[in-house]
């Protein structure tokens, strides 16, 4: 199959893709058409069916696998498919692994690396807390491994939450070597747990959308509550340590405008905020560069508030 990332203006599409989204709309002239988003493991592609009543357009819905025939055009600087024919595919015609975005890194190897870091935590209470999630809670482990870290922006793929968590935790480990004033066990525990709320904030693929709990509370509050629930089951867990850990979770976005209920008040919370922001920003930039075939200026990006460029020479 031809992957979505490889299409360019003027290409013809004739392959099977996952229909991530479908809705009906009406043009200014009163003509009906369909909005469709096609997906494979490399990304998504906007598509339109301008003649939905055409004999070549079979019935299908969002979350179906469809065989698409059409042309790739460029509209407002983004690629778009003009679908001429489409049919719904039967089970066995496609391999699901080709259509869901998955981390390029080995998920089990990343999880084993995270477990080694957890095993290095010396504080009895923090280690028991981490093990209650990442060793003993099999359902949580299964969900955590498959979760994305976001709908879009960064790490929006299966295994993305694990990859982001490991990246943030390793940055925090480095911070502890560079700044010995940091309490390593507290910071590492906070890093490993900082986004666990996303296992309940965002639904699993193929939907990968905000849950009701996610819409009402958000992953920061959910994560703090999850930690509080586990702490209640650990006899003698020091109250101050519990508050410091939950504070790190509640403040890890750094600013109220970015969704943090609190601003960092301890040095470990500051370190976690910087590590989280660093990993998110660099992954976002990496994904932008990987999704762009040609070098040169890429245009203004709202997330970075800057006109970005892809250099001709790597390294």
Secondary structure, 3 states (H helix, E strand, C coil): CCCHHHCCCCCEEEEEEEEEEEEEEECCCCCEEEEEEEEECCEEEEEEECCCCCCCECCCCCCCEEEEEEEEEEECCEEEEEEEEEEECCCCCCCHHHCCCECCCCHHHHHHHHHHHHHCCCCHHHHHHHHHHHCCCHHHHHHHHHCCCCCCCCCCCECHHHHHHHHHHHHHHHHHHHCCCCCHHHHHHHHHHCCCCHHHHECCCCCCCECHHHHHCHHHHHHHHHHHHHHCCCCCCCHHHHHHHHHHHHCCCCCHHHCCCCCCCCHHHHHHHHHHHHHHHHHHHHHHHHCCCCCEEEEEECCCCEEEEECCCCC
